[in-house]
Amino acid sequence: MRKISRWTMVVLTACSSTEWVHPRKPSSEYTSDYNTCATAATRDPTLQQGNQFLLTNATERCIHKEGWRLIEQ
């Protein structure tokens, strides 16, 4: 069996595409839901220190709670 180098794995992983999907909503509604979650995250007093990493994590947690899932295609 032939071994695959780490570099090859990185390239193959980088070439894959991902998409946010929801079981009951069309993909066109993702942007609206994401913007709603991002706005809510910026209004959270615990996140107002401006740390982008924390804001991004809070937004992604919110989008998951809304039912969106990131899938690899």
C-alpha positions in Angstrom: 0.0 0.0 0.0 1.4 3.4 -1.0 1.8 6.0 1.7 0.4 9.5 1.2 2.7 12.4 2.3 1.6 15.0 4.7 1.9 17.7 2.1 -0.4 15.7 -0.2 -3.0 15.5 2.6 -2.8 19.3 3.2 -3.3 19.9 -0.5 -6.2 17.5 -0.8 -7.8 18.9 2.3 -7.4 22.5 1.1 -9.1 21.6 -2.2 -12.3 20.3 -0.6 -15.2 22.6 -0.4 -17.6 23.2 2.5 -21.1 24.6 2.6 -23.5 25.6 5.3 -26.8 23.6 5.1 -30.1 23.7 7.0 -32.6 20.9 7.0 -35.6 23.2 6.5 -34.3 26.5 5.0 -32.8 27.3 1.6 -29.2 28.2 1.5 -30.1 31.8 0.5 -31.3 32.4 4.1 -27.9 31.6 5.6 -26.6 35.2 5.2 -29.6 36.6 7.0 -29.2 34.2 9.9 -25.5 34.7 10.0 -25.9 38.5 10.2 -28.5 38.2 12.9 -26.1 36.0 14.9 -23.1 38.3 14.3 -25.2 41.3 15.5 -26.2 39.5 18.6 -22.6 38.5 19.4 -21.4 42.1 19.1 -24.2 43.2 21.6 -23.1 40.6 24.2 -21.3 42.6 27.0 -18.9 39.8 27.6 -17.6 40.0 24.0 -17.3 43.8 23.7 -13.6 43.7 24.3 -13.3 43.4 20.5 -11.6 39.9 20.4 -12.4 38.7 16.8 -11.8 35.1 17.8 -14.4 35.2 20.5 -16.9 37.0 18.3 -16.4 34.4 15.5 -16.9 31.5 18.0 -20.0 33.1 19.4 -21.4 33.7 15.9 -20.8 30.1 14.9 -22.3 28.7 18.1 -25.4 30.8 17.4 -25.6 29.7 13.7 -25.4 26.0 14.9 -28.3 26.7 17.4 -30.3 28.0 14.5 -29.9 24.6 12.8 -27.2 25.3 10.3 -24.4 22.7 9.8 -21.1 23.0 7.9 -20.7 20.0 5.6 -17.8 19.0 3.4 -18.5 18.2 -0.2 
